Amino acid sequence: MILIALGANLPSNYGRPDETILAAQKVMDEQGIHVVQSSRIWLTAPVPVSDQPWYHNAVVQVETSLSPYALLEMLQSIENDFGRVRTVRNAPRLLDLDLIAYHDRILDKPDLIVPHPRMHERAFVLMPLQDIVSSWTHPVYGFDLSDMIAKIPDEQKAQPMEITAPQARPISSAA
């Protein structure tokens, strides 16, 4: 299972942060990153806690022939195309696409760590993740999803939004 987290807390050329997330999913699909399942969009407090706008977050399960490195490169290219400018860590952003997991592969390289090194501590990943998979287990720590959610700090507030992402189209076996 390949998992990607999407987040935004600033408006973009695509509209509000939730609209940006939906547009990013469409672009991912057009770039060979086929969305199989998508979570609801969640409104989440910034981490670390700050006065910046709350984030809109989702997690998608995808299928792709891209390697982990090529996938990361494509995700960063999509972020750039959406207008993301990297300044300081944890800054507000138009779009953030994080490779959360690539099947059960474990990579710990300077330019790519999979699974994502802090995903097990983040409500903005775990809450949307539970929408699409209830029994996922962290391949490094062995924590199951419910254990990780139970350990989320209280200041990491998250609530599902009323809007939902469109259903992903089925993957054609002829692709």
Contacts in CASP RR format, 6 or more apart in sequence:
PFRMAT RR
TARGET T0000
AUTHOR 0000-0000-0000
METHOD contacts of the structure
MODEL  1
MILIALGANLPSNYGRPDETILAAQKVMDEQGIHVVQSSRIWLTAPVPVS
DQPWYHNAVVQVETSLSPYALLEMLQSIENDFGRVRTVRNAPRLLDLDLI
AYHDRILDKPDLIVPHPRMHERAFVLMPLQDIVSSWTHPVYGFDLSDMIA
KIPDEQKAQPMEITAPQARPISSAA
1 61 0 8 1.000
1 101 0 8 1.000
1 103 0 8 1.000
1 133 0 8 1.000
1 136 0 8 1.000
2 61 0 8 1.000
2 62 0 8 1.000
2 63 0 8 1.000
2 64 0 8 1.000
2 71 0 8 1.000
2 99 0 8 1.000
2 101 0 8 1.000
2 102 0 8 1.000
2 103 0 8 1.000
3 59 0 8 1.000
3 60 0 8 1.000
3 61 0 8 1.000
3 62 0 8 1.000
3 99 0 8 1.000
3 100 0 8 1.000
3 101 0 8 1.000
3 129 0 8 1.000
3 136 0 8 1.000
4 28 0 8 1.000
4 33 0 8 1.000
4 59 0 8 1.000
4 60 0 8 1.000
4 62 0 8 1.000
4 75 0 8 1.000
4 97 0 8 1.000
4 98 0 8 1.000
4 99 0 8 1.000
4 100 0 8 1.000
5 57 0 8 1.000
5 58 0 8 1.000
5 59 0 8 1.000
5 96 0 8 1.000
5 97 0 8 1.000
5 98 0 8 1.000
5 100 0 8 1.000
5 116 0 8 1.000
5 119 0 8 1.000
5 124 0 8 1.000
5 125 0 8 1.000
5 128 0 8 1.000
6 21 0 8 1.000
6 24 0 8 1.000
6 25 0 8 1.000
6 57 0 8 1.000
6 58 0 8 1.000
6 59 0 8 1.000
6 60 0 8 1.000
6 95 0 8 1.000
6 96 0 8 1.000
6 97 0 8 1.000
7 17 0 8 1.000
7 21 0 8 1.000
7 55 0 8 1.000
7 56 0 8 1.000
7 57 0 8 1.000
7 58 0 8 1.000
7 93 0 8 1.000
7 95 0 8 1.000
7 96 0 8 1.000
7 97 0 8 1.000
7 124 0 8 1.000
8 17 0 8 1.000
8 18 0 8 1.000
8 20 0 8 1.000
8 21 0 8 1.000
8 55 0 8 1.000
8 56 0 8 1.000
8 93 0 8 1.000
8 94 0 8 1.000
8 95 0 8 1.000
8 96 0 8 1.000
9 17 0 8 1.000
9 46 0 8 1.000
9 52 0 8 1.000
9 53 0 8 1.000
9 54 0 8 1.000
9 55 0 8 1.000
9 56 0 8 1.000
9 92 0 8 1.000
9 93 0 8 1.000
10 17 0 8 1.000
10 53 0 8 1.000
10 92 0 8 1.000
10 93 0 8 1.000
10 94 0 8 1.000
11 17 0 8 1.000
11 20 0 8 1.000
11 94 0 8 1.000
12 20 0 8 1.000
12 23 0 8 1.000
12 82 0 8 1.000
12 83 0 8 1.000
12 94 0 8 1.000
12 95 0 8 1.000
13 82 0 8 1.000
13 83 0 8 1.000
14 20 0 8 1.000
14 22 0 8 1.000
14 23 0 8 1.000
14 24 0 8 1.000
14 82 0 8 1.000
16 56 0 8 1.000
17 53 0 8 1.000
17 55 0 8 1.000
17 56 0 8 1.000
18 41 0 8 1.000
18 56 0 8 1.000
18 161 0 8 1.000
18 163 0 8 1.000
20 56 0 8 1.000
20 82 0 8 1.000
20 94 0 8 1.000
20 95 0 8 1.000
21 41 0 8 1.000
21 56 0 8 1.000
21 57 0 8 1.000
21 58 0 8 1.000
21 95 0 8 1.000
21 165 0 8 1.000
22 41 0 8 1.000
22 165 0 8 1.000
22 166 0 8 1.000
23 82 0 8 1.000
24 78 0 8 1.000
24 82 0 8 1.000
24 95 0 8 1.000
24 97 0 8 1.000
25 35 0 8 1.000
25 38 0 8 1.000
25 58 0 8 1.000
25 60 0 8 1.000
25 165 0 8 1.000
27 78 0 8 1.000
27 81 0 8 1.000
27 82 0 8 1.000
28 35 0 8 1.000
28 60 0 8 1.000
28 62 0 8 1.000
28 75 0 8 1.000
28 78 0 8 1.000
28 97 0 8 1.000
29 35 0 8 1.000
29 168 0 8 1.000
29 169 0 8 1.000
31 74 0 8 1.000
31 78 0 8 1.000
32 64 0 8 1.000
32 65 0 8 1.000
32 66 0 8 1.000
33 62 0 8 1.000
33 64 0 8 1.000
33 66 0 8 1.000
33 71 0 8 1.000
33 74 0 8 1.000
33 75 0 8 1.000
34 62 0 8 1.000
34 63 0 8 1.000
34 64 0 8 1.000
34 168 0 8 1.000
34 171 0 8 1.000
34 175 0 8 1.000
35 60 0 8 1.000
35 61 0 8 1.000
35 62 0 8 1.000
35 168 0 8 1.000
35 169 0 8 1.000
36 60 0 8 1.000
36 61 0 8 1.000
36 62 0 8 1.000
36 63 0 8 1.000
36 168 0 8 1.000
36 171 0 8 1.000
37 60 0 8 1.000
37 61 0 8 1.000
37 132 0 8 1.000
37 133 0 8 1.000
37 168 0 8 1.000
38 58 0 8 1.000
38 59 0 8 1.000
38 60 0 8 1.000
38 61 0 8 1.000
38 132 0 8 1.000
38 165 0 8 1.000
38 166 0 8 1.000
38 167 0 8 1.000
38 168 0 8 1.000
39 58 0 8 1.000
39 59 0 8 1.000
39 60 0 8 1.000
39 128 0 8 1.000
39 129 0 8 1.000
39 130 0 8 1.000
39 131 0 8 1.000
39 132 0 8 1.000
39 165 0 8 1.000
40 58 0 8 1.000
40 128 0 8 1.000
40 131 0 8 1.000
40 160 0 8 1.000
40 161 0 8 1.000
40 163 0 8 1.000
40 164 0 8 1.000
40 165 0 8 1.000
41 56 0 8 1.000
41 57 0 8 1.000
41 58 0 8 1.000
41 128 0 8 1.000
41 160 0 8 1.000
41 161 0 8 1.000
41 163 0 8 1.000
41 164 0 8 1.000
41 165 0 8 1.000
42 56 0 8 1.000
42 57 0 8 1.000
42 58 0 8 1.000
42 124 0 8 1.000
42 127 0 8 1.000
42 128 0 8 1.000
42 158 0 8 1.000
42 159 0 8 1.000
42 160 0 8 1.000
42 161 0 8 1.000
43 54 0 8 1.000
43 55 0 8 1.000
43 56 0 8 1.000
43 57 0 8 1.000
43 158 0 8 1.000
43 159 0 8 1.000
43 160 0 8 1.000
43 161 0 8 1.000
44 54 0 8 1.000
44 55 0 8 1.000
44 56 0 8 1.000
44 57 0 8 1.000
44 123 0 8 1.000
44 124 0 8 1.000
44 127 0 8 1.000
44 156 0 8 1.000
44 157 0 8 1.000
44 158 0 8 1.000
44 159 0 8 1.000
45 54 0 8 1.000
45 55 0 8 1.000
45 123 0 8 1.000
45 155 0 8 1.000
45 156 0 8 1.000
45 157 0 8 1.000
45 158 0 8 1.000
46 52 0 8 1.000
46 53 0 8 1.000
46 54 0 8 1.000
46 55 0 8 1.000
46 90 0 8 1.000
46 92 0 8 1.000
47 90 0 8 1.000
47 122 0 8 1.000
47 123 0 8 1.000
47 124 0 8 1.000
47 156 0 8 1.000
48 90 0 8 1.000
49 155 0 8 1.000
50 90 0 8 1.000
52 92 0 8 1.000
53 92 0 8 1.000
55 124 0 8 1.000
56 161 0 8 1.000
57 124 0 8 1.000
57 125 0 8 1.000
57 127 0 8 1.000
57 128 0 8 1.000
57 158 0 8 1.000
58 128 0 8 1.000
58 165 0 8 1.000
59 100 0 8 1.000
59 125 0 8 1.000
59 128 0 8 1.000
59 129 0 8 1.000
59 131 0 8 1.000
59 132 0 8 1.000
60 132 0 8 1.000
60 165 0 8 1.000
60 168 0 8 1.000
61 132 0 8 1.000
61 133 0 8 1.000
63 171 0 8 1.000
64 71 0 8 1.000
66 74 0 8 1.000
68 99 0 8 1.000
68 102 0 8 1.000
68 105 0 8 1.000
68 107 0 8 1.000
68 112 0 8 1.000
68 114 0 8 1.000
69 111 0 8 1.000
69 112 0 8 1.000
71 99 0 8 1.000
71 102 0 8 1.000
72 99 0 8 1.000
72 111 0 8 1.000
72 112 0 8 1.000
75 97 0 8 1.000
75 98 0 8 1.000
75 99 0 8 1.000
76 97 0 8 1.000
78 95 0 8 1.000
78 97 0 8 1.000
79 95 0 8 1.000
79 96 0 8 1.000
79 97 0 8 1.000
82 94 0 8 1.000
82 95 0 8 1.000
83 94 0 8 1.000
83 95 0 8 1.000
84 93 0 8 1.000
84 94 0 8 1.000
84 95 0 8 1.000
84 96 0 8 1.000
98 116 0 8 1.000
98 119 0 8 1.000
98 125 0 8 1.000
99 112 0 8 1.000
99 114 0 8 1.000
99 116 0 8 1.000
100 114 0 8 1.000
100 115 0 8 1.000
100 116 0 8 1.000
100 119 0 8 1.000
100 125 0 8 1.000
100 129 0 8 1.000
101 114 0 8 1.000
101 115 0 8 1.000
101 116 0 8 1.000
101 119 0 8 1.000
101 136 0 8 1.000
101 139 0 8 1.000
102 114 0 8 1.000
102 115 0 8 1.000
104 139 0 8 1.000
105 114 0 8 1.000
105 139 0 8 1.000
106 114 0 8 1.000
106 115 0 8 1.000
106 139 0 8 1.000
106 140 0 8 1.000
107 113 0 8 1.000
107 114 0 8 1.000
115 138 0 8 1.000
115 139 0 8 1.000
115 140 0 8 1.000
116 125 0 8 1.000
119 125 0 8 1.000
119 126 0 8 1.000
119 138 0 8 1.000
120 126 0 8 1.000
120 138 0 8 1.000
120 141 0 8 1.000
120 143 0 8 1.000
120 148 0 8 1.000
121 148 0 8 1.000
121 151 0 8 1.000
121 152 0 8 1.000
122 152 0 8 1.000
122 156 0 8 1.000
123 149 0 8 1.000
123 152 0 8 1.000
123 156 0 8 1.000
123 157 0 8 1.000
123 158 0 8 1.000
124 156 0 8 1.000
124 158 0 8 1.000
126 145 0 8 1.000
126 148 0 8 1.000
126 149 0 8 1.000
126 152 0 8 1.000
127 149 0 8 1.000
127 158 0 8 1.000
127 160 0 8 1.000
129 136 0 8 1.000
129 145 0 8 1.000
130 145 0 8 1.000
130 149 0 8 1.000
131 160 0 8 1.000
133 145 0 8 1.000
134 145 0 8 1.000
134 146 0 8 1.000
135 144 0 8 1.000
135 145 0 8 1.000
136 144 0 8 1.000
136 145 0 8 1.000
137 143 0 8 1.000
137 144 0 8 1.000
137 145 0 8 1.000
138 144 0 8 1.000
138 148 0 8 1.000
END
